[in-house]
Amino acid sequence: MSPHNPEKAREQQVFVTVGTTTFDGLIGAVLKPSIISLLHTQGYTSICIQHGKSAEIYQACRTPELEAELLKCEMSITAFAYADSEEITNKIKLAELVICHAGSGTILDCLRYQKRIIAVPNTTLMENHQAELADEMSKQQYVVKGSLKSIARAIERSATYPYRHFPRMGSKVFTEILEDELDKVDKDKMYG
C-alpha cells in the first residue's frame, strides 16, 4: 500500500486506543506536533483517542504547539476515556489506521476488520505478554510493532507495509491459526 494522498482522502482517521489500563506513554508519543505533521503528510485528517485512565496526560499534551500544528494541518482530535465494546468496534471500523496497546482483544478486533495496525506494547504491565504478542504478530506481518520511541518510524512503515489479512472468523483457516497460536503459547509456558 502506498502512502495516502492528502487531497484524495478527506475522511482518513487514525484511532488510538490504550484499553482499560493506564498507558500515558502512548498518548504522549502520539500527541506531538511532529507526529501530527507526519500523519497529515500521509493523508490523515482526524485522530480519535481512547485514553482510558490517561486523561491527565491527554490534557497536558494539548499544548499551544500541538494546537497550532493541528490548525496548520487542518486535523481534528476527538477523545474519550471509555466506551462499550460495540462503540470501540465502531471506532475501529471507521479508522484507516489503528495505533494501539498490544492487547490480544484489541489486535483481534482490528484484524477482524482488516485494519492497518501499529501495536505498541505497554511494557509497564506484568510479564510483558503484550511484547510477546506484538513480536509474533509482527513476524507474521499482521501488525507493525512500534515502541514509544519509534512511533514516527512505525507510522512511516505502516504506509507501505505489506500487511497480511487475517482470515475471516468462522473460516477453517482462522480456526487453524488460532489453535496453532494457542498451542505455541501453551508450549512456551510449559517449556520456556
C-alpha positions, -999 to +999 in steps of 0.1 A: +000+000+000+014+034-009+012+065+012-021+083+013-029+112-010-039+141+013-060+157-014-080+125-021-086+112+014-108+137+033-121+111+058-089+093+068-090+087+106-064+073+130-078+056+161-055+054+191-066+031+219-049+023+253-075-002+265-087-002+301-054+005+318-031+035+320-007+040+291+004+076+294+034+069+272+013+061+241-008+092+245+023+113+249+041+097+220+012+103+196+003+138+207+034+156+194+034+182+167+059+162+146+036+132+147+006+153+137+026+166+108+036+131+098+001+118+099-011+148+079+015+141+051+001+106+049-034+119+043-049+115+077-074+142+087-086+132+121-075+113+152-098+097+177-082+088+210-095+064+236-073+075+265-086+053+294-071+064+327-046+087+309-069+117+308-044+140+326-017+132+302-041+138+273-049+172+286-013+180+293-003+171+258-028+196+243-002+223+243-003+255+222+023+240+199+001+209+193-030+231+188-011+252+163+001+221+143-035+207+143-047+240+129-020+242+103-027+206+092-065+211+094-067+180+116-092+174+144-089+153+175-117+138+195-111+119+227-129+098+253-120+077+283-140+045+279-168+031+257-185-002+255-172-029+231-197-020+204-186+016+203-149+006+203-157-017+174-174+012+155-143+034+161-121+006+147-143+002+116-141+039+109-103+041+111-078+036+084-050+031+109-052+019+145-024+027+169-030+006+200-016-011+230-007-047+221-036-064+239-049-095+223-085-084+222-078-051+205-055-067+180-080-094+171-108-067+167-085-048+143-076-079+124-113-089+121-119-056+102-087-058+082-072-026+096-037-014+094-023-018+129+006-003+148+008-023+181+028-007+209+034-030+239+026-014+273+058-026+289+046-014+324+023-043+326+034-075+343+050-104+324+053-084+291+027-106+273+020-076+250+055-075+237+055-113+230+022-110+211+033-079+192+066-097+182+048-127+169+021-108+151+048-086+135+068-116+124+037-128+106+031-094+091-003-087+107+009-056+126+037-031+126+053-033+161+061+001+174+076+014+206+072+047+225+105+059+210+097+048+174+061+059+168+072+081+138+092+052+122+062+028+128+038+053+111+062+056+082+065+018+079+027+014+081+022+034+049+039+008+027+039-023+050+027-055+033+000-063+059-014-098+057-051-100+061-063-123+089-088-150+077-124-142+084-137-156+117-156-189+113-133-200+084-113-232+087-081-212+082-089-188+111-096-217+134-064-235+125-043-203+130-060-196+164-054-232+175-018-231+163-011-199+181-027-210+214-007-242+212+025-222+208+016-201+239+008-232+259+042-248+249+061-216+257+045-216+292+054-253+297+089-253+284+100-218+284 
